[in-house]
Amino acid sequence: MVEDDAPRRAPKMSPRERKYWGTLAACAVLGGIIGFAMAFTGMLDSKDPTAMLYSNAALPRNLALVIAALWGLGLPIGCLFYHHYADEQDQHAYLWACTMGWYIFVVLTPTWWLLGRGGLTPPVDIGVIFLVSMVVNALVWLWKRYV
């Protein structure tokens, strides 16, 4: 038996797959731009470069407007492209991920709010709840998609 010494190559992606991964990459770049802009603003005002990412401090109005527009318009457009190019396996993973992220949000928000009203926790921090929901969303998507 003769062994093939030629390097193995990944199968060529279809046009749909290229558009799918391009959409995910574009959304990641958009998120990176938003995160960098917030962190850079934090570096100008603080010794901690991540201060603005995890704080509720005021943003400059123009920056807030630009970031809100990027998020409020960019995310829905990215979602439309994602759903257009995603296959059935991705759609299934996305459905589960969104459902679990939503459940975390719906359970955590009122629970924290009630505990806060009772003086048992600090007031609700929507940024923390959003982050937890998105982490759960991402982990479930990765699990359903790749495991």
C-alpha positions as CSV (number, residue, x, y, z in Angstrom):
1,M,0.0,0.0,0.0
2,V,1.4,3.4,-1.0
3,E,0.9,6.2,1.4
4,D,-0.1,9.6,0.0
5,D,2.4,12.2,1.1
6,A,0.3,15.1,-0.3
7,P,-1.0,17.4,2.4
8,R,-4.7,17.0,3.1
9,R,-6.7,20.0,2.3
10,A,-9.9,21.1,3.8
11,P,-12.9,20.7,1.5
12,K,-13.7,23.7,-0.5
13,M,-16.5,25.8,0.9
14,S,-19.7,26.4,-1.1
15,P,-20.7,29.9,-1.9
16,R,-23.4,29.7,0.8
17,E,-20.9,28.6,3.4
18,R,-18.5,31.5,2.4
19,K,-21.4,33.9,2.8
20,Y,-22.4,32.4,6.1
21,W,-18.9,32.6,7.6
22,G,-18.5,36.1,6.1
23,T,-21.7,37.2,7.8
24,L,-20.5,35.8,11.2
25,A,-17.0,37.5,10.6
26,A,-18.6,40.8,9.7
27,C,-20.8,40.7,12.9
28,A,-17.7,39.9,15.0
29,V,-15.8,42.8,13.4
30,L,-18.8,45.1,14.1
31,G,-18.8,43.9,17.7
32,G,-15.1,44.4,18.0
33,I,-15.4,47.9,16.7
34,I,-18.1,48.7,19.2
35,G,-16.1,47.1,22.1
36,F,-12.9,48.9,21.1
37,A,-14.7,52.3,20.8
38,M,-16.1,51.8,24.3
39,A,-12.8,50.5,25.8
40,F,-10.8,53.4,24.1
41,T,-13.2,55.9,25.6
42,G,-12.6,54.2,29.0
43,M,-8.8,54.5,28.5
44,L,-9.2,58.2,28.0
45,D,-11.1,58.7,31.2
46,S,-9.7,55.9,33.4
47,K,-6.6,53.9,34.2
48,D,-8.6,50.8,33.5
49,P,-9.1,50.2,29.8
50,T,-12.1,47.9,30.3
51,A,-13.9,50.4,32.6
52,M,-16.3,51.5,29.9
53,L,-17.1,48.0,28.7
54,Y,-18.4,46.9,32.1
55,S,-19.7,50.2,33.5
56,N,-22.9,52.3,33.3
57,A,-20.9,55.5,33.1
58,A,-21.9,58.2,30.7
59,L,-20.6,58.0,27.1
60,P,-20.0,61.0,24.9
61,R,-23.3,61.7,23.1
62,N,-21.9,61.3,19.6
63,L,-20.2,58.0,20.5
64,A,-23.4,56.7,22.1
65,L,-25.4,57.7,19.0
66,V,-22.9,55.9,16.7
67,I,-22.7,52.8,18.8
68,A,-26.5,52.6,19.2
69,A,-26.9,53.0,15.5
70,L,-24.3,50.3,14.7
71,W,-26.0,48.0,17.2
72,G,-29.6,48.9,16.4
73,L,-29.1,48.6,12.7
74,G,-26.1,46.4,12.3
75,L,-27.4,43.5,14.4
76,P,-30.8,43.1,12.7
77,I,-29.1,43.3,9.3
78,G,-26.5,40.7,10.4
79,C,-29.3,38.5,11.7
80,L,-31.2,38.6,8.4
81,F,-28.1,37.6,6.5
82,Y,-27.3,34.9,9.1
83,H,-30.7,33.3,8.8
84,H,-30.6,33.5,5.0
85,Y,-27.3,31.6,4.8
86,A,-27.6,29.3,7.8
87,D,-28.3,25.7,7.2
88,E,-30.8,23.5,9.2
89,Q,-28.2,22.5,11.7
90,D,-27.3,26.1,12.4
91,Q,-30.9,27.1,12.6
92,H,-31.6,24.3,15.1
93,A,-28.6,25.4,17.2
94,Y,-29.6,29.0,17.0
95,L,-33.1,28.2,18.1
96,W,-31.9,26.4,21.2
97,A,-29.3,29.0,22.0
98,C,-31.7,31.9,21.8
99,T,-34.3,30.0,23.9
100,M,-31.8,29.2,26.6
101,G,-30.4,32.8,26.6
102,W,-34.0,34.1,26.9
103,Y,-34.8,31.8,29.8
104,I,-31.7,33.0,31.6
105,F,-32.8,36.6,31.0
106,V,-36.4,36.0,32.1
107,V,-35.4,34.1,35.3
108,L,-32.4,36.2,36.3
109,T,-33.9,39.7,35.8
110,P,-37.0,39.4,38.1
111,T,-35.1,37.3,40.6
112,W,-32.3,39.9,41.0
113,W,-34.8,42.7,40.9
114,L,-36.9,41.2,43.8
115,L,-33.7,40.4,45.8
116,G,-32.6,44.0,45.2
117,R,-35.9,45.4,46.4
118,G,-35.5,43.3,49.5
119,G,-32.0,44.7,50.1
120,L,-30.3,41.4,49.6
121,T,-28.4,42.3,46.4
122,P,-27.2,45.5,44.7
123,P,-29.7,47.0,42.2
124,V,-30.2,45.2,38.9
125,D,-27.3,45.7,36.5
126,I,-28.8,45.0,33.0
127,G,-25.2,44.8,31.6
128,V,-24.4,41.8,33.8
129,I,-27.7,40.1,32.9
130,F,-27.1,40.8,29.2
131,L,-23.6,39.4,29.4
132,V,-24.8,36.2,31.3
133,S,-27.6,35.7,28.7
134,M,-25.1,36.1,25.8
135,V,-22.6,33.7,27.3
136,V,-25.3,31.1,27.8
137,N,-26.5,31.7,24.3
138,A,-23.0,31.3,22.9
139,L,-22.3,28.1,24.9
140,V,-25.5,26.5,24.0
141,W,-25.0,27.4,20.3
142,L,-21.5,25.9,20.3
143,W,-22.7,22.8,22.1
144,K,-25.7,22.2,19.7
145,R,-23.7,23.1,16.7
146,Y,-20.4,21.2,17.3
147,V,-21.0,18.5,19.9
